[in-house]
């Protein structure tokens, strides 16, 4: 559980809590990437390169909200309990995340849940696809959190920036990434991948600083009071031919 009134201000930013927004990054494929998903059309997860200096990453696709954190026993009771709420998770306030907890990760953009799917499109036939699911019923959307470092142990609080291992509750396979035919894939596998938890925005910070701009917010930039910074419809993949223009009217 989260600390009581005696908790320090440092605890607000040092440890992960439910309702925090995070990105999961790794270097298993040889480059710094983040777990990402679209959720619209393609529901399979993929990797977003965040180390390319020439092409800025679309981090909005990489943000997940820690919606719930429960002990494994509490999760089993929740799943088997008759009359439990359908669809969405029930939430758990600002609970501090502990190693050994089962967590529910909701994709910020699509409002769907990170899940171990029943399909397998990988060369590894013992693995399962990882993607997004509209509801959180059953165990498919739940992942247990384990320390990747010997400096951490089960029951400890999960710190921001920790390397961790995520295990699917439904299949007991690791959230894994690898390369197949020069393409990076994300699946639930018996092979381990270490993921680094990077904060994107905390639930506590949004409550404290209402009216402030946070990562992922949509902005309009005005020039001269009546013109908006925009990208023309003729935008191409050739950087040297692209220019940013100012237009009047309602431009996002």
Helices and strands as residue ranges (DSSP letters): H 9-14, E 21-26, E 33-36, E 46-49, G 59-62, E 64-70, H 72-80, E 102-107, E 113-116, E 128-133, E 142-147, E 163-168, E 174-180, E 183-189, E 195-201, H 203-208, E 222-223, E 227-231, G 239-241, E 244-248
